[in-house]
Amino acid sequence: MSDVRVPILMYHAVATDPNDATRALSVTPEAFAEQMAVLADRGLTPVTTAELAACWRSGRALPERPVLITFDDGYEGVHRHALPVLAKHGFPATLFVSTGWIQGPYDTGGGLDTMLDWDQVRELAAAGVEIGGHSHSHPQLDHVSDATLRFELIHCKEILADQLGSVPASFAYPYGYSSRRVRQAVRETGYAQALAVGNGLARRAQGPYALRRVTVRRSTGTDEFERVVEGRAIARTFARDRALTKGYAVVRRTRQARRLASRLAA
């Protein structure tokens, strides 16, 4: 049980002609259909985020060759293009929603492309897609104040509960960024598990609030996708991503230190 390594696939937009803001992290409908066929042909078993975490928490056995299919933000193509393919294969998935980006009464106007509306989110939930939280306005949660952090987590959870009639159990950190303070706040808000990025396979030892995912993007070819879902050459596949992440982490820490120094000097 403790040695099982699970690929958690991280998708964003599924679109034929996405805008520039979402293109790099999007996939075409055709690519998504082909990737789901790969999972089916190779005998992988998709589960939801809540199911994976519950098995690891309780010690129950996972199904044979588990994999997770996750979507961030709430782009309209998840309903238009991804849902029919998931239904064809009988695959569950998890959609992490930034509630302030969904079309409707709470829309802040921050969505990066055409976003879902609440009827579509409910239809996804009714079709077996787990709906999780992804904050309200999609900030870098490790760089906001305690008050803003609590608002982002609680407001997101309350809106989802109101719109769907059930409390979300899972959360995904916007941009993948978290800290001990953020993870503690997510736990205190009542989320039972949370996903980061990290571009590595998920393991029970990572703990329920720091499970890693692997990025699927427009440039992900069939060979690379097959390697990722089989857990082969993960470090080599994402070496550039990891180097960029480490470099940007230094930049983010420097900016945060400057902001703190400015506040103390004021």
Helices and strands as residue ranges (DSSP letters): E 5-6, E 8-11, H 29-41, E 45-46, H 49-58, E 66-73, H 77-77, I 78-82, H 83-89, E 93-97, G 99-101, H 118-126, E 129-133, G 141-143, H 146-164, E 170-172, G 174-176, H 180-189, E 193-198, E 202-203, G 204-206, E 211-215, H 222-229, H 234-237, H 239-265
